[in-house]
Amino acid sequence: MQEPLLGAEGPDYDTFPEKSPSPGERTRVGAPQNKRVFLATFAAVLGNFSFGYALVYTSPVIPALEHSLDPDLSLTKTQASWFGSIFTLGAAAGGLSAMVLNDLLGRKLSIMFSAVPSAAGYALMAGAHGFWMLLLGRTLTGFAGGLTAACIPVYVSEIATPSVRGALGATPQLMAVFGSLSLYALGLLLPWRWLAVAGEGPVLIMILLLSFMPNSPRFLLSRGRDTEALRALAWLRGADTDIRWEFQQIQDNVRRQSTHMSWAEARNPHMYRPILIALLMRFLQQLMGITPILVYLQPIFESTAVLLPPKDDAAIVGAVRLFSVLIAALTMDLAGRKVLLFISGYAMGWGPITWLLMSEILPLQARGVASGLCVLVSWLTAFALTKSFLLVVNAFGLHVPFFFFTAICLASLVFTGCCVPETKGRSLEQIESFFRTGRRSFLH
């Protein structure tokens, strides 16, 4: 039988005060009575839509430019591999910047800042008259994608209640997949320059909506802005919700971690264990090959004996991914994170859940820096795979990288069973308490 975590005490950590709210009070605190938290989530994950759209931009564009009559834009195989892969280098740089911006500007302002390189990148690609403009545009949109990939999951997890954090935590991946599907669908209708122009729309809408959304209460408390944090939490939960108990728990946890993580603290297991788990999850997620497959999806179909046109096949893949992530979002808080990691494919498991778990298990004291580090590792891995994918396929055939991806999927099952905790229904403070106290009951 699972032991209750409320009131659990460890050697150096009192999870919650002895007087916890009654079941009725807890229901009022946890119930998603206010739709504003969903609005704030939607505003933020528009950045993930742009990320998914920009990631697969090359899928219909590479075939078009390989047959371009303009000598300044016609791509060779080597140029095509750089055009596809340099996005991931930009994303790695975005993750690196998030290690600073996440805690310096806050989650919300960091997401809004990503709109600047994103809009500039789309403009460069839309007006490109040389290969360097295409590369710079891809790098800038990649930088924006890496920044949002580190900031948005943290923002969403910090504003959501435990009862809906799984569903809301899946929305970044859901919107990224929807962005990719939109690109595939528009690729059937628009020339490649207008695809870049269309990418500007979601960026502008994101900026407009986020201007009216609050920052993360946890971030505000970590900066000593208690009144503003209380106001933000009240707005997110609704005027009729009693937020005193929830605010007190967040405040107590923030006070325990009022300083940035030092190197001495980084050697403590309660710090390095969740960070290491998150890093390995992001590393394995990329080694499964999803990024090169999506970036070169249409060229992959062109090299196979499929019946439908490659553009149609790419759009079908996008629709299936969207449907799968939607199922994950609806079932994650019911089935649990580990169950979906074991029994489902990438789009229902390792796609959305790794982003959610990263934002859930990272300690508040290191959350901004560690989330950026995870994105940096993730996209450096993606660059290595994406840059080498076409070279390996041309030298050894399409089956070789796919055998490698299969082996990684099997290894990830072992890692999930041994290392990944179940976080369904737990507050962020309870999850952090587990890593501090080592309470094994939490895992079952």
KAWOMO-V911825 format. One record per residue. N is the residue number from 1. RES is the residue in one small letter. PSI is psi in whole degrees, -180 to 180 (999 if undefined). D_FIRST is the distance of its C-alpha to the first C-alpha in Angstrom with 2 decimals. Layout:
BEGIN
N_RES_PSI_D_FIRST, N_RES_PSI_D_FIRST
END
This chain:
BEGIN
1_m_140_0.00, 2_q_133_3.78, 3_e_145_6.40, 4_p_144_9.45, 5_l_-23_12.38, 6_l_130_15.09, 7_g_1_16.88, 8_a_139_15.41, 9_e_141_18.28, 10_g_-176_19.47, 11_p_-36_22.72, 12_d_23_24.88, 13_y_125_23.00, 14_d_107_21.87, 15_t_-51_19.89, 16_f_158_20.96, 17_p_160_23.09, 18_e_-34_21.78, 19_k_104_23.08, 20_s_162_21.15, 21_p_158_22.41, 22_s_163_21.62, 23_p_-37_19.78, 24_g_-42_23.29, 25_e_-40_24.53, 26_r_-35_21.70, 27_t_-42_22.60, 28_r_-35_26.19, 29_v_-42_25.51, 30_g_-20_23.42, 31_a_135_25.36, 32_p_68_27.96, 33_q_-21_30.80, 34_n_123_33.38, 35_k_-6_34.81, 36_r_-31_36.33, 37_v_-32_33.29, 38_f_-36_33.88, 39_l_-43_37.56, 40_a_-39_36.98, 41_t_-45_34.75, 42_f_-43_37.46, 43_a_-42_40.16, 44_a_-45_38.40, 45_v_-3_37.47, 46_l_-27_41.12, 47_g_-35_41.42, 48_n_-33_39.12, 49_f_-48_41.39, 50_s_-37_44.33, 51_f_-49_42.48, 52_g_-37_41.75, 53_y_-47_45.32, 54_a_-35_46.89, 55_l_-45_44.82, 56_v_11_46.22, 57_y_-33_49.64, 58_t_-18_51.20, 59_s_-51_50.14, 60_p_-18_53.10, 61_v_-38_55.24, 62_i_-50_55.64, 63_p_-37_57.30, 64_a_-42_59.54, 65_l_-27_60.66, 66_e_-24_61.20, 67_h_16_63.86, 68_s_143_65.17, 69_l_-11_68.95, 70_d_115_68.70, 71_p_-24_69.10, 72_d_-16_67.33, 73_l_-10_64.15, 74_s_128_64.22, 75_l_136_61.32, 76_t_176_61.52, 77_k_-41_58.50, 78_t_-44_57.99, 79_q_-37_58.32, 80_a_-39_55.88, 81_s_-36_53.25, 82_w_-41_53.81, 83_f_-38_53.77, 84_g_-37_50.41, 85_s_-23_48.76, 86_i_-21_50.12, 87_f_-40_47.78, 88_t_-31_44.93, 89_l_-41_46.93, 90_g_-40_47.36, 91_a_-38_43.63, 92_a_-42_42.99, 93_a_-37_45.50, 94_g_-40_43.76, 95_g_-38_40.44, 96_l_-42_42.33, 97_s_-31_43.87, 98_a_-26_40.53, 99_m_-26_39.50, 100_v_-49_42.18, 101_l_-34_42.52, 102_n_-39_38.86, 103_d_-20_39.01, 104_l_-53_42.75, 105_l_-24_43.30, 106_g_165_39.78, 107_r_-48_37.80, 108_k_-48_39.96, 109_l_-31_43.34, 110_s_-40_42.45, 111_i_-44_41.69, 112_m_-38_44.98, 113_f_-31_46.85, 114_s_-19_45.87, 115_a_-27_48.18, 116_v_-57_51.24, 117_p_-30_50.95, 118_s_-49_49.62, 119_a_-40_52.64, 120_a_-39_55.04, 121_g_-45_53.68, 122_y_-39_54.05, 123_a_-41_57.55, 124_l_-43_58.58, 125_m_-36_57.49, 126_a_-36_59.12, 127_g_18_62.41, 128_a_133_62.25, 129_h_15_65.62, 130_g_160_64.59, 131_f_-34_61.75, 132_w_-33_60.98, 133_m_-36_60.20, 134_l_-44_57.69, 135_l_-43_55.99, 136_l_-40_55.97, 137_g_-42_54.62, 138_r_-38_51.76, 139_t_-44_51.03, 140_l_-42_50.94, 141_t_-32_48.71, 142_g_-41_46.43, 143_f_-46_46.38, 144_a_-41_45.40, 145_g_-41_42.65, 146_g_-38_41.22, 147_l_-47_41.31, 148_t_-33_39.55, 149_a_-30_36.95, 150_a_-33_35.93, 151_c_-39_36.33, 152_i_-47_35.19, 153_p_-36_31.50, 154_v_-45_31.21, 155_y_-47_33.06, 156_v_-44_31.01, 157_s_-31_27.62, 158_e_-19_28.97, 159_i_-15_30.31, 160_a_154_27.50, 161_t_157_24.64, 162_p_-32_21.04, 163_s_-24_21.14, 164_v_5_24.16, 165_r_-32_24.15, 166_g_-48_23.18, 167_a_-47_26.05, 168_l_-32_28.45, 169_g_-20_27.51, 170_a_-14_28.69, 171_t_-32_32.02, 172_p_-45_33.73, 173_q_-38_33.43, 174_l_-46_34.26, 175_m_-34_37.40, 176_a_-42_38.36, 177_v_-40_38.27, 178_f_-37_40.20, 179_g_-42_42.71, 180_s_-44_43.19, 181_l_-40_43.68, 182_s_-39_46.21, 183_l_-45_48.13, 184_y_-43_48.27, 185_a_-45_49.45, 186_l_-27_52.03, 187_g_-21_53.17, 188_l_-18_54.49, 189_l_-35_56.70, 190_l_149_57.59, 191_p_166_59.43, 192_w_-32_57.62, 193_r_-41_59.18, 194_w_-23_58.09, 195_l_-38_54.53, 196_a_-40_54.57, 197_v_-43_56.13, 198_a_-27_53.44, 199_g_-18_50.78, 200_e_-29_52.16, 201_g_-57_51.11, 202_p_-31_47.32, 203_v_-44_47.95, 204_l_-40_50.23, 205_i_-39_47.90, 206_m_-47_45.01, 207_i_-44_47.23, 208_l_-48_48.35, 209_l_-43_44.92, 210_l_-23_43.28, 211_s_-24_46.16, 212_f_1_44.73, 213_m_153_41.05, 214_p_163_39.47, 215_n_171_38.26, 216_s_126_34.65, 217_p_-37_33.81, 218_r_-41_32.03, 219_f_-44_35.20, 220_l_-41_37.42, 221_l_-37_35.53, 222_s_-17_35.79, 223_r_10_39.54, 224_g_14_39.81, 225_r_66_40.60, 226_d_-44_38.35, 227_t_-44_40.43, 228_e_-36_40.56, 229_a_-42_36.79, 230_l_-40_36.20, 231_r_-40_38.73, 232_a_-44_37.14, 233_l_-39_33.64, 234_a_-40_35.28, 235_w_-42_37.15, 236_l_-36_34.11, 237_r_-23_31.99, 238_g_150_34.91, 239_a_-28_37.00, 240_d_2_35.01, 241_t_134_31.63, 242_d_108_30.61, 243_i_4_30.04, 244_r_-45_30.32, 245_w_-46_26.68, 246_e_-44_26.22, 247_f_-40_29.56, 248_q_-41_28.74, 249_q_-42_25.59, 250_i_-44_27.64, 251_q_-44_30.53, 252_d_-42_28.61, 253_n_-40_27.19, 254_v_-39_30.68, 255_r_-34_32.31, 256_r_-21_30.19, 257_q_48_31.51, 258_s_-11_34.99, 259_t_162_36.73, 260_h_154_36.79, 261_m_131_34.96, 262_s_169_37.21, 263_w_-34_37.53, 264_a_-42_36.11, 265_e_-32_32.95, 266_a_-21_32.76, 267_r_-7_32.27, 268_n_138_29.04, 269_p_-35_25.94, 270_h_-15_24.32, 271_m_-53_27.47, 272_y_-26_28.46, 273_r_-53_25.11, 274_p_-35_24.49, 275_i_-43_28.25, 276_l_-40_28.46, 277_i_-46_25.65, 278_a_-42_27.47, 279_l_-45_30.80, 280_l_-36_29.78, 281_m_-44_28.31, 282_r_-36_31.61, 283_f_-48_33.62, 284_l_-36_32.01, 285_q_-43_32.26, 286_q_-36_35.99, 287_l_-18_36.51, 288_m_-12_35.40, 289_g_12_38.84, 290_i_-38_38.26, 291_t_-52_40.88, 292_p_-33_43.85, 293_i_-44_43.09, 294_l_-40_43.23, 295_v_-38_46.19, 296_y_28_48.22, 297_l_-49_46.88, 298_q_-44_50.28, 299_p_-33_52.12, 300_i_-46_49.48, 301_f_-33_50.17, 302_e_-24_53.91, 303_s_1_53.67, 304_t_169_52.05, 305_a_54_53.56, 306_v_155_51.70, 307_l_-39_53.48, 308_l_160_52.93, 309_p_145_54.41, 310_p_-36_52.21, 311_k_-41_52.01, 312_d_-40_50.60, 313_d_-41_48.07, 314_a_-41_46.87, 315_a_-38_46.46, 316_i_-43_44.46, 317_v_-43_42.08, 318_g_-40_41.67, 319_a_-41_40.93, 320_v_-42_38.28, 321_r_-43_36.58, 322_l_-44_36.66, 323_f_-40_35.16, 324_s_-43_32.33, 325_v_-35_31.46, 326_l_-41_31.61, 327_i_-42_29.00, 328_a_-42_26.76, 329_a_-36_27.31, 330_l_-24_26.39, 331_t_-10_23.20, 332_m_-38_21.80, 333_d_-8_19.83, 334_l_-51_18.52, 335_a_-30_17.91, 336_g_160_17.10, 337_r_-47_19.36, 338_k_-37_18.37, 339_v_-46_18.58, 340_l_-35_22.07, 341_l_-33_23.10, 342_f_-45_22.46, 343_i_-10_23.94, 344_s_170_26.64, 345_g_-169_30.00, 346_y_-49_31.28, 347_a_-27_32.03, 348_m_-16_28.60, 349_g_-85_26.60, 350_w_-18_28.24, 351_g_-69_30.84, 352_p_-33_29.06, 353_i_-35_25.64, 354_t_-36_27.09, 355_w_-43_29.09, 356_l_-49_26.15, 357_l_-36_23.89, 358_m_-47_26.90, 359_s_-23_27.32, 360_e_-42_23.64, 361_i_-18_22.95, 362_l_134_26.42, 363_p_144_26.72, 364_l_-40_28.98, 365_q_-27_31.44, 366_a_11_32.17, 367_r_-44_31.28, 368_g_-49_34.90, 369_v_-45_36.17, 370_a_-37_33.22, 371_s_-38_33.20, 372_g_-38_36.93, 373_l_-41_36.48, 374_c_-43_34.04, 375_v_-39_36.64, 376_l_-49_39.40, 377_v_-43_37.76, 378_s_-47_36.90, 379_w_-22_40.45, 380_l_-39_42.23, 381_t_-43_40.36, 382_a_-38_41.34, 383_f_-46_44.96, 384_a_-42_45.15, 385_l_-45_43.92, 386_t_-38_45.99, 387_k_-35_49.14, 388_s_-13_48.99, 389_f_-54_47.82, 390_l_-36_51.29, 391_l_-42_52.89, 392_v_-42_50.55, 393_v_-45_51.02, 394_n_-33_54.80, 395_a_-38_54.91, 396_f_-13_52.46, 397_g_161_51.50, 398_l_-25_48.64, 399_h_-28_46.47, 400_v_-53_46.04, 401_p_-31_43.98, 402_f_-32_41.82, 403_f_-40_41.03, 404_f_-45_39.99, 405_f_-37_37.73, 406_t_-43_36.07, 407_a_-39_35.36, 408_i_-39_33.76, 409_c_-40_31.47, 410_l_-41_30.23, 411_a_-34_29.75, 412_s_-29_27.75, 413_l_-42_25.13, 414_v_-44_24.63, 415_f_-42_24.52, 416_t_-46_21.89, 417_g_-34_19.53, 418_c_-33_20.18, 419_c_-23_20.71, 420_v_125_19.69, 421_p_156_16.60, 422_e_126_15.08, 423_t_7_16.48, 424_k_130_16.15, 425_g_6_16.15, 426_r_144_16.47, 427_s_162_19.69, 428_l_-33_21.92, 429_e_-37_21.53, 430_q_-41_17.72, 431_i_-43_18.32, 432_e_-34_21.03, 433_s_-37_18.99, 434_f_-46_16.62, 435_f_-26_19.77, 436_r_-40_21.16, 437_t_-21_18.36, 438_g_31_16.87, 439_r_107_13.24, 440_r_-26_11.67, 441_s_-24_8.23, 442_f_-29_10.63, 443_l_-11_11.59, 444_h_999_8.74
END
